Amino acid sequence: ESVGVGEAGGSPVLDGYRHMYSGKVRDLYVPIGDDGVEADDRLLLVASNRLSAYDWMMSPEIPDKGEVLTRLSLWWFDQLADLVPNHVVSTDVPDAVAGRAVVVRRLEMLKVEAIARAYLTGGGLEEYERGGSVSGVVLPEGLVDGSRLPSPVFTPTTKAPVGEHDLPMAPDEVEAELGADVAAEVSRLTRAILARGNEIAGERGILIADTKVEFGVAPDGSGGLVLADEVLTPDSSRFWPAELWEPGHPQPSFDKQFVREWLTSAESGWSRSSGEAPPELPAHVVEQTRAKYVEAYERLTGETF
Ligand SMILES: N#Cc1c(N)ncnc1-c1cnn(Cc2cccc(F)c2)c1
């Protein structure tokens, strides 16, 4: 995640917390006790209403996006609790970020972006087209953009420094970083999380093409892997509407399609290749995008937002 510096809707100042780090769309804070001492076992993970598309920060923000995705991620943590423990401690958070922030256990984070793919697209497709495999896993011949894979494939990357791109990791690199046992468990869990996600989402008309999860371990080394960060949200995963799935070309995004289509339409006056920042999104695109996040939440959880 690159540091979002001074972008619209920056990080709020929160009484009782020190701002620690800003990602593109989320912010991390450290709780400060009444004695002025920073907590060493807790963090506050805040989801903003910022939207990133085409590697640009959109403006204006999407109202309620942070709350919708936080509530969706909390719901997924519950759905996955039989598979893996998680870092969630509490939703007792400052009013300024009510509904879109979570108090979490501070962990020692693994230095691997744990990505799994159930459908082939993006960087995974490009790697497959070069050599018939992805992350060391040989795939069937004849796969195209959007092809469903026989079973989810683990395609880990590095956690690149700010402003650089994450790089694919070969299996031996993951083992060198994590050790063979932890590497195998991270692969197994990441693929199981995506498989479970697609079992549930598929019944509700959403395909999760791929997802990135993050694992940590307790700083004292006790216990095993803990699922951290966010899980199976449209920010950490590619969400596709199931009824439009058609292998052979890029699939429409469940949540970002309105933004993409407006930005690439003549109406926006923007060209992706210009290298210039995109224009402000019109109100109707903001509202339609908000509605897609709410729709994903309501379809998946069965709850009304
Ligand atoms: N989750 C979690 C977590 C944890 N439970 N313990 C220790 N560190 C992290 C942690 C560190 N970076 N990130 C990514 C991240 C998340 C949210 C906002 C950001 F800006 C950046 C996660």
The ligand as an ORCA input file, in Angstrom:
! r2SCAN-3c Opt
* xyz 0 1
  N      -4.073     -5.583     10.239
  C      -3.109     -5.538     10.887
  C      -1.936     -5.469     11.703
  C      -1.925     -6.112     12.968
  N      -3.049     -6.770     13.435
  N      -0.807     -6.061     13.726
  C       0.281     -5.402     13.291
  N       0.318     -4.775     12.113
  C      -0.756     -4.787     11.295
  C      -0.624     -4.082      9.999
  C       0.438     -3.263      9.632
  N       0.197     -2.781      8.364
  N      -0.951     -3.318      7.945
  C      -1.547     -3.017      6.622
  C      -2.439     -1.806      6.836
  C      -3.684     -1.994      7.326
  C      -4.509     -0.889      7.505
  C      -4.101      0.383      7.220
  C      -2.854      0.555      6.749
  F      -2.491      1.795      6.480
  C      -1.996     -0.528      6.557
  C      -1.478     -4.110      8.919
*
